[in-house]
Amino acid sequence: MRLLSLQAKNCQVWNIFYLVLLSVICMLILQDMYYKADSSLKRFSRISQLLENRIKQSTFQAVLQKNATDVKDKAMMIPKRTRYLIYRCTGGVGAVFCSGWGNRLIGIQSTYFLAKATERTFGIIMTHPCALTEIFTPNEYNWDFSLSMFQNMSSIYLSLRDKKDFTYGLTTLDFNAKYPQDVVYIVTNHNYLSQLQSNKLYKDKVPSKSNGALFTKVYQSLFKLRPSVQEELDSFLRKAKPNPKTNLTCAQIRVGKNPSVRWDSRGTMSDKSLNKIWEFLNETQTDSNIFVTTDSEKVRQLAKTYYGKRIFDTEGPIMHLDKPYGVRKLCGGLRKLILDQYILVICDKLIVSPSSFTRMPLMMRGTKNCFTLKGDVIKQI
């Protein structure tokens, strides 16, 4: 019995031992599981945090990209600043002189090339003594602007007539740096093309050569006669040169200061020089028609007396464009000047006296059958 009792006690001890051991093992297992779980949670937490940071960073980058795109789009929507270079001759009290029509054409062409070189928009505002738009409309290039358009813009007026220092300085001048204004008004009678061709800032922006073809191209791209003026020219040609076989001999006679342009600064042509031109015209074929453009009403009437039915004339008063004092029909005077230039272009034979007025016809028609009076001597050009 005692043996059985002792065995029973030993059995209980072992059971307790096994239970304790099992408990310890379970505790160790649970502890290990806890640490692993905690480590997994921490790793999961770190991964989640990294993912969250990654998402935030991606979102931030996306926002930056969007903002950059928005800024770029808005920048593209902002129009580029437009600056203007305007040939201006508007007259009025205290206004500077703009010269005659021939010199004005030189100034207009120079302003056009300067605008191209400086990447400004070119325009013409000429209302003195008559609006240029009464005679011309823009052809391929819209040069027609009004002063009211520029009222709220910064501007400067450059009177550059006979200003040689400015012309020579164009070889090195940074025009926009010196004149940053939105609108630069210019009046000039100088040719700037050769100076612009020598300027390293502008030489690639202007034509490399200057010739009659270039002048003609620019002139025709700018100007188109109004229908009524074109009809007047056509009517003249139908009478004076009705077919290609009809010869038209023309003379441009610049007398200088005389009763018709008494405020002209140029000295008066001598009677000897004038007679040389009459002799030249008298040598033409008797079947050739005659056209004479002049700044003298006396010479105009003499030509009609000498050549009778052979002579053809345009309507309008004689006047100096810059000093049209006493002339009532100012636009009629401007129209006559421009029509006379066009007629000189199509003449079969032409004699000219020194004047910028004939520069345009000679550039456009060439010098074939063209003669010039120098002093009292007539020479072929």
C-alpha positions, 0 to 999 in steps of 0.5 A: 500500500505504501508503495502504491501511495509513493508511486501515486505521489511520484506520478503527481510530481511528474504531472506537475513538472510536465505541466510547469514545463509545458507552461514554460514552453507555451510561454516561450512560444507565445513570447516568440510569437509576440516578438515576431508579431511585434517585429512584423507590425513594426516592419509593416508600419515602416513599409506603410510609412514608406509607402505613405511617404512615397505617395506623398512625394509622388503627389507633391511631384504631381502638384509641382508638375501641374503647377509648372504646366499651369505656369507655362500655359499661362506664360504662353497665353501672355502675348509678346510685347508689341513695339512699334516703329512709325514713320510720322509726318503729321504737321501742325504747329511747331512740327518739323519738316518731312521733306518732299515726296522723294525724300519721304519715300527714302525715309519710309523705306529706311524706317521699314528696314529699321523696324525689320532689324529691331523686330518692331511693327512698322507703320506710317502716319502721314497726314501732312499736307494730306493723308497718305491714305487718300492716295494709297491703301496697304497692299501686302503689309498693313502700315495704316495706323492712327495716333489714337491707337498709341495714346496709352503707350510710352513713346518718343519722337525722333526728328532725324532729318539731315541727322548724319550722326545718327545715320553713321551711329547705326553701324553699332547702335543697339536701337531698342536698348537706347529707345525702349519705348513702346512706340518710336516715331521717326521722320528721316530723309536718310537711307539706313540700309548700308549702316544696318548691313554693317551692324552685327546685331542687325546684318542678318535681319536685313537684305544683304544687297540694295538695288532697284529690285529690292526697292520695287519689292518693298514699295509694291508690298506697301502701296496700292493705289486707291481705285479712283487714283488707279482709274485716273492713271489708267485713263491717262495711259489710254490717251498718252500710250494707247498701244505698245507701239506708241512712244512716250517721251518724258521729262522731269524738270526741277526748276527750284525756287520759283513763283509756284514753290517760292519757299523752296530752298533750292536755287533756280534752274538757269534758262540755259539748262532749261533750253537744253531740256527743250532741245532734247525733247525737240529731237524726239520723233514727231509721232512720240507723245510728250509728258512733262512733270515740273515744279513750275507752272510756267514751265508746265504751260510752256510745254503745252504751248511747245508741243500742243496735241502731243503733250499729256498732263495730269490734273492737280496743282503744283506744290512743294509737299513740305511747304504747300503754302497758298495751295487749296487742293492739297490732296490734289497736289499729292495725287498729282505728285504720285501719279507723275512718278508712276508715269515716269516709270513707264516712259520709253525715254526719260530725261531728269534733272537732279532731284530725289523725286526721280529716285523711285522711277529710276529704281523701278524702271531701270536706266535704259533710255534714261538721261540726266541734266548735269549743269548745262550738259545732258548725259546718259545714265 
